[in-house]
Every structure is written in structure tokens, then in C-alpha cells.
Amino acid sequence: MKKIGLFGGTFDPIHNGHLIIAEYLRDDLGLEEIWFVPAKIHPLKNNFEITSPEHRLKMLLLAIQDNPNFKVTDVELQREGVSFTIDTIDELYRRNAALEPRFFFFIGMDNVNELYKWKDPRQILRKAQVVAFGRPGFKADKKAKEFIPLIKFVHVPLLEISSTYIRQRIQKKRSVRYLIPAAVEQYIREKHLYM
Ligand code: ATP
């Protein structure tokens, strides 16, 4: 059995906050690999102009190139329409049956109170170990109460970095050095992204 962490996001662009979370969850939960799952369209996200899947995928590949425990799967990018977590988990079990995977699905702690709005949350919790990461002090809403015992809460060091902040800095021609991997920054400059 292979323990694999799934880290979904828009990754527009991937930044060091994402990489830190992935690395610490991998180590603290004893996982063999982390698979980044870039989303085509985030079902609940306000639609600012999202960078093309090809660019986001390439930036992810550049960001993880020196870490043998990190992989990227384009399962959601290949699928038509919006991607729901339960469909992604089902498809990843199907595609990777030979690995006998046990999936751990990462969500930000803020998402715990949103889980009831997702498609088939009980199935998600049955098929994968949901891992909520963030700072201590989280308060569950009434609607999230039934899910809490099934979720694993993990503390990871968080940085106040977001992709939004990176995009804004690039647009204002400010430095993003040390906020994103150098290879990702080089790619952004070459392709004139977020300008
Ligand atoms: P945006 O600013 O475009 O909303 P983001 O930085 O939140 O992007 P996503 O690709 O949406 O990036 O991130 C995937 C997941 O990682 C989300 O659950 C998000 O909350 C979480 N996340 C991203 N950056 C951090 C951070 N610095 N600390 C904690 N969680 C983070």
C-alpha cells in the first residue's frame, strides 16, 4: 500500500507556501508521495482570469523538479467541465489501482466549514483521509460537526503568501524572490505572465 497526499489548488502560480505545506504534511503524516492536482475550474472560486492549464502545469513541474517525492497529476485538467473532489479521488483510485494507494486529501482549515457544500462529502471522507492544515484555533460550524471526528487536523507552519499576492506583486513590477521557486519566476518572466 502506498500512502499518497493529494494537494488540490489553482496553483496560479504555485508558491513556496504550497511547497512548505506539502513537505511538512508529507513528513508528519509519513506519506510516500505528494501529488499536486491543479484544478481546471475551481467550482467555488470567483472567476478572475485564470492562467491557462498548460502554464500552471509547467510552473508546477518546474517547482517540484528537485523533489523526488512530489508529483503532478493532470487528472482534473484533462476532464471536461468543473471538477469535483469525489470524481477526482475515484478516478485516481481507478488509474492507479496497481499502486494500491491510500489517498490523503489536503484541505485548508477554512474549508472544513465549507465541506458540507461539496459533492458527496461523506463519500470523500470514506474514500480518503481528509487532512485539514492550518493554525490552531479553528472553530467548527454546526454544519461541519458531523465531519470533525473523521478529519485529521495538522499544524503546519504557514506563511502569509497567496497566489493573489504573487500576481499583484508581479503586476506592480515588485520582487517575488524567495516567495516562489526561482525556476518558476524565470518561467513567468519568459512568458510574460501576470503582467
Ligand atoms: P489565490 O490567492 O489565487 O486564491 P492560493 O494562494 O490560496 O491562491 P490555491 O492554489 O488556491 O492558492 O491553494 C491551494 C490550497 O492551499 C488552498 O486550500 C489554500 O487555502 C491553501 N494555501 C495557499 N497558500 C497558503 C498559505 N500560504 N498558507 C496556508 N494555506 C495556503
Boltz pocket constraint, residues with backbone or C-beta under 6 A from the ligand:
constraints:
  - pocket:
      binder: B
      contacts: [[A, 8], [A, 9], [A, 10], [A, 11], [A, 12], [A, 13], [A, 17], [A, 18], [A, 21], [A, 106], [A, 107], [A, 108], [A, 111], [A, 158], [A, 159], [A, 160], [A, 161], [A, 162], [A, 163], [A, 164], [A, 165]]
      max_distance: 6.0
